Amino acid sequence: VGTGAGANLTLVADAAKLLNSRHVTLVCQEIETFAPDNSVERLPPMWFALMSACIQASTFVATPLTRKRPNVIAAYTDSTIKPDLEAEDLLTKGICFLTKDRLGLRYERSITTYMTDDNPVWSETSANESVNTSIRDLRARLMILIGDAAKATTATKIKSLAITRLRGQVASGIIKAFNEGGVTVDDLGDTFRVNYEVAAVEPVNFILINTTVVRIATSA
């Protein structure tokens, strides 16, 4: 979602705090881009939000927007918001934004507005997408059993189907892993509840380099 055009840092930060959702990413920049007639136009943040949603939806599940380069000529914010100088502060406030390097504009990080705690899955748009897709995909697979008779063997059948589907999710990269031994099915009469533990596909945000300097003798 986008804020109003020209919103200052206080308003944007308050909006993110009010949303506080793992399902919602907030942008505040106006963008300059090409119109269909090839003219250049400046669009309010809601259009940047739409562009971001389209990019997220068109990439494979759990692909972060981080470091991706949208088709944007320039980005504008209120003077109280300084993406290139105060990126870390804006990230801690739950704001998704573009910064500029020598090649142009790119997403600094694709984060959600979730700020209840420091959960790295709920605060990352792509990791949250990984979990949501896992749930939707598993539900779609199990829905074929709706309308069947609830027999003594039904819970076992559901568990087998669930495990097979979750293995497929790992193989295709939708999720990173799941606890196969922890998959259980509760028989509640006309309702069956599937329980499972899942590890989301998280983004690569940092690479640490640990260097040890030693003297290595050489000989001719």
N, C-alpha and C positions, 0 to 999 in steps of 0.2 A: 504494500500500500504506500501511497505518497502523502506527504504533508501538503499544506497550502504553499503556494509560491512565496518565496521570500521570508519564510518562517525563521525566527532567530533560534539560537541554540537552546534557550530555555523552553520555548514552545515545542521544539523537536524532541528534546530530552523528556519533557513531560508526556508527550504523545507516546513515546516508546514505553515509558514507565506505566502508562495507563493501559496500553495493549498487553504488555507482559505475557506474550503467547509464543509457544514453540512453533505454532503454525503460521505466524505472521512476521514478515520482514518489512522493515520501514526504511524508505528512502526520502530524501529531502531536497535533492538537487534538481534544478531546472536543467534541461539538456538542449543543446543545439544540434540539430541533425538535418538530414536531407528530406524534403517533402517529396511526394510522388512526382511532382513536376520538376524535380531536381533543384528547386530553390531551397535556400537554407531557412529553417524556422526554429524558433525557440519555444519549447514546450514545457508546461508545468510538471511538477514531480509525479503526478499520477500517470503520465505517459512514460516516464522513466520506470515507474513501478510495473507498468504493463510490459515494457521491453524486457525487464529483468525476469518477470514471470515467464515470458515466452522463451527466453534463453534457458531458464531452469527446466521448463517442460520439454524442450526439444533435445536436451542432452540426456545421456543414459542416467538411470537412477543413481543417486548419491554422487553425482558429479558436482563439485562446488563451483560457484561463480568466481571464487577467488582467483585473481590474476587473469580472468578472461577479459577480452577487450570488446565492448559493445560498439556498434556503429554510431558513435557519438563524436561530434566535432569539438564540443566544449561543454563544460558543466559549470553551473553557477549556484552560489549559495549566499545567504546573508553574511555580512562581514563578521559576524560573531562565530561563524562556523568556518574552520580552517582545516580542511581535509589533509592537505599536504604537510602541515606543520603540527597538527594535533590529532593525528590518526588514532593513536592508542586511546586517548581520552574519548573520542567519538565511539570507538568500539565498545568501551566499557559502559557507554550510555545506550547500547543496543541499537545503533544506527548503521545501516549499510550504505556505502558511498564509494565514489570513484576518486582515485588519486592519479596524479600524473607523473610519468617517468619519461625518459628520453624517447620512448617509442609512442607515447601518447597516453590516453586514459585507460585505466583498468580498475576492476573491482579490487578494493583492498582486502576485504573478507566478506563472505556471504554469511552473515549472522542473522539470527532471529531477534525478536524483542524480548525473549525469555530472560528474566533477570531474578527469578525467585531464589536461585542458588547458582553455583558455578558448574552445573551439569554440562559437560562438553558435547553431549548428544543433542539435548534440547536447545542449546544456543547456536547450533550450526544448522543452517538451512538444509544442506545436503544430507547430513546424518539423520535429521528428522525425516527427510524424504525416504531414506532407507528403511526406517522403522514403519512409517505409514504404508509404504508399498508392500512390505512384508505382510502386514496385517490384511490389507486389501486383497493381495494375491492369494493368501491362505484361505481367506473367507470365500473367495470366488471358487476355489477348488472344492471346498467342503459343502458349498451350497447345493451341489448335485445330489446330496443325500436328503435334502429337505423333501418331505413327502413319503419317505420310506417308513417302514414299521420299526419302532424302537425295540429291537431284539436284545437278547443277552449278549450277543456278539457285536452290537453296534458300536459301543465305546472302543473296542479293540480295532474295529475297522476304521473308525475316525482317526484314532491314534496313528495307525499305519499310514493312512493317506496324508496326515499332517507331517509326519517325519519325512516321507518321500518328497513332499512339496518343499519343505524347508531345506532338505539336501539340495534340491534343484535351485533354490534361491541362493545358496552359498556358491554353487557351481557357476551361476550366471552373474554373480557379483551384486545381487540385490542386498544381501546381508553379508557380514564378515564371517559369522559363525553362530551356532546355536547349541544349547546344551541338550543333546539328544536324549540323555538319560533323565532329563528333567521334564520331558514332554508328558503331560498327563491329561486325561479326559475325565471329567466329572459327569456322571449320569444323574440328571436331576428330574427324570421322568420324561416329559416331552421336550426337554431342553438338555443339550450337551455342551459343557463348557470346556474349551481347550486352553490349557495353560502351557506356556513355553517361555524360556529365557533366550533372549537374542542379543547378539553383539552387532551394533550398527556398523556400516561402512563409514568411517570418519574421514575427513579431509586431511591432506598433508599440508599442514600450516607452517611447520618448522622443520629444518634439517640442522642438526647439531654436528659439528666437526670437532673431534677430539684428537689433537695432534701431540705426539710425544717426540721431542727432539733428541736425537742420539747421534753419536759419531760413528759413521760406518766407514771402516777403512777399505780402501781399494788398492789393488795392485795391478801393475801392467803385465 
